Structure formats: structure tokens, C-alpha cells
Amino acid sequence: MRGPEPQDFRLTPEQMPILKAQIEASEVAVKQLPNKKFKFASTFAARGAWIGFGITVVIVIVLGLNSNSGESPGVVGYICFTSVLAFFPVIIGALWGHSIGERKWENHKELWGLLELGDQHSCLVDYEKKLREWSETQERMVRSFWTNLDGHAFEREIATLYRRQGFDVEETGASGDGGVDLILWRDETFLIAQCKQHSGPIAPAVVRDLYGAMISEGADGAILVATSGFTTGTQQFAAGKPIELVDLNGILKMASGS
């Protein structure tokens, strides 16, 4: 089975190391973008505020010239009042300038350069994810991978295989022959599973206990997974019952996706 290739994701092998270096540099730049955006917009906000301040000064001067100079206390109070009232152009000017700065930032060449690189970054991330999944699948198709796992790791890996088949899987961490290691749901089907990492074939007692747990839990079926296979007695007991026996060959078949 062919693994994913860079060209499948609009990339070339020659482009990969250059792109990775650019992305590493861009990750630093992206972290700085919020501060740069704030400074960029603040520059326009300051310009707007100065324009508003100029309007404020003009308003104060005009109102002062039109006031009755003979009533100095009233004039001073009136000018103070009009100054506070006229200060609103400064606020409006700052908000207006900030709004313009935000809009201009959206067209800033540095931002668009990072966005374009971000699209390539997305392609690279997708490629590396698919390559990792493919490598893991290839690894899981080797018999020694499964036989060398300890009990808990074996349960986790089996849970992963069933999740790939569309099951919702709960790992219970149960122990003992009658324990349920996995609980599986898909559509309206409810199954329980037990995972055995033994050196010898699984004896009938194990499948009998699992069958009892299936009835007790009200499950639709049960799955017994074991790398070491099953004795003839175990296979005979499971025959005709909603119990699936999965040996190492069955695990490898699941891992290959076939």
C-alpha cells in the first residue's frame, strides 16, 4: 500500500525543508501579530485624536470670542463647560482613526504573507498527519508489535482499532477473567469486549465468563480478543452465540483496514 506523498498535498520534496524553516520563523511572527496590529491601529487612532483635538481648540476659541467678556467668572465657567463638551471630537476622532487602522491592517502585506504561508502550513500539517497515521498502520501490521505489548497497552491499541471502525469506545480498566475491558457503541448496538494478552490459547472458562457478563450487562454481543488464539472448546462454546473471537490474524486484518 502506497504511503502519502508530498505532491498529494500540493507540496514538493524540494520545497519541504525550506517550508519548514519558513514556518518555524512565521510561528514567532504570528505570536507578535496582535501587538503589531494594536500598534498599527493605535497610530491611526492617534492621528484621529489630534484631528479631534484641533476641532476642540477651534470650538473653544470661537465660543470664547463670542462670550461676554464683562462677565469673567461666567465666561470661564462657560468655557470650561464647552471644553468638556467639545472634547468629544477627540474621542470620536480616535475611534474613527482606530477603525481605519483596523481596515488597513487587513490589507497589510505582512499579514497576507503570513496567511499565504498559513495555507502552505496547513498542507504540510495534513501531509505529516497522514504520513504519521500511515506509519502507525504499517507498524501495527507487524505481528511482533502486538505480541510485545503489555496488557494495558494492548487494550488501548484494540480500543483504537475499534474507534477507527466507527465505534464509540470506553476503556474500563477492568481486571479478572469476568472483567469487561471495553464497552463499544455504534448506532444502537451495544457490545462488550475483553482483551487477552496470553502466551497460550484462551480456555473455555474465559469465554463462559464473558458470556455471563454480556447477559448481565444486557449487551447485544461480546468480543474476545487474544493474540494467542483460542482452544477448540472455546470456539465450540462461542459458536451460535453473539460472541466474536478475534485472534492475531483478525487483529492484523483490522489494523490493515481490510
Secondary structure, DSSP 8 states (H G I E B T S, - for coil): -----GGGGT--TTHHHHHHHHHHHHHHHHHHHHHHHHHHHHHHHHHHHHHHHHHHHHHHHHHHHTS-TT-HHHHHHHHHHHHHHHTHHHHHHHHHHHHHHHHHHHT-HHHHHHHHHHHHHHHHHHHHHHHHHHHHHHHHTSHHHHHT--HHHHHHHHHHHHHHTT-EEEE----STT---EEEEETTEEEEEEEE--SS-B-HHHHHHHHHHHHHHT-SEEEEEETT-B-HHHHHHHTTTTEEEE-HHHHHHHHHT-
